[in-house]
Amino acid sequence: MKRSRQIGLMMIISGATLWGISGPMIQWLFQKTSLTSADYLVIRLIVAGIILLSFLFLSKHDVFTIWKHPGQAFQLIIFSVLGMLGAQYAFIETVYISNAVTATLFQFLGPVLIMVWVATLNRKWPSSMQFMALFAALAGVYYLITDGSVQDIVLSKKAILFGGLTALGFMFYTLHPASLIKRWGTSIVVGWGMLIGGIVLYVANPGFNLSEISGSFTLQISFMLLLIILSGTISFVLYIGSLKYLSAVETSLLSSIEPLVAAILSITWLNESFGMYQLLGGAFIVMAVIFLAIPEKETSAMKEKFS
């Protein structure tokens, strides 16, 4: 196995594990405080962005050069607002409305949307395995939302809306920053993305009052918030960075450990309970991502066989 591929595999597995852990931690934070999704995300994005960019600056990286290129700077702003902020806000709001596992599973629909988008862009019908992935994903969403009965929907309309936006956000921040990362590096793109996204949300959230919010924090809550910020930041860097070494489909497959980690923590730590059909829905969604990766594996095997 090439060393670059080994690095990519280590990055995505570590990043997916950290993201799976951070979901239940965020849910715990919402249970213990009066923080709103916007309040939390303003703190998280701005603090994480400053930490990452400061580290790069002190490491002698020129973090400001990208702003000398208007076209690249414009793409960075789009990624920051629609990708970084859009995806994270939708995910956090889904956690706030429902729970961490539901948010993670909705995010996991992103690879299926990527498959549909690429097929549409190339004007090519998906393969039979991709069609199976699509049907598995649709079945998963059905069971996740309805718990097996359309007359007994277990998620609110708002949770379904933000869950869908979470999947769209995942697709966007996976596909859009590829050229930016190739030219400027993962850390600079993620660092600026977080800082800009946090500033935009701060401006759009006039009710945010840091002194009032922080005044209600205990030592335990402050430590948990710092831990979430660090784990989430590292997770984003590792996930997006893995795209330099692996395909978007491969990273999607390997990130299948996210809902598993989130579910284990939610059940054992937060005492969450899930219906049988909801768990079945989750299994279908994970299965959809595995189906997506099968053609990729077959192609790689053929290349190795005849090279």
Secondary structure, 3 states (H helix, E strand, C coil): CCHHHHHHHHHHHHHHHHHHHHHHHHHHHHHHCCCCHHHHHHHHHHHHHHHHHHHHHHCCCCCCHHHHCHHHHHHHHHHHHHHHHHHHHHHHHHHHHCCHHHHHHHHCCHHHHHHHHHHHHCCCCCCHHHHHHHHHHHHHHHHHHHCCCCCCCCCCHHHHHHHHHHHHHHHHHHHCCHHHHHHHCHHHHHHHHHHHHHHHHHHHCCCCCHHHHHCCCCHHHHHHHHHHHHHHHHHHHHHHHHCCCCCHHHHHHHCCHHHHHHHHHHHHCCCCCCCHHHHHHHHHHHHHHHHHHHHHHHHHHHHHHHC
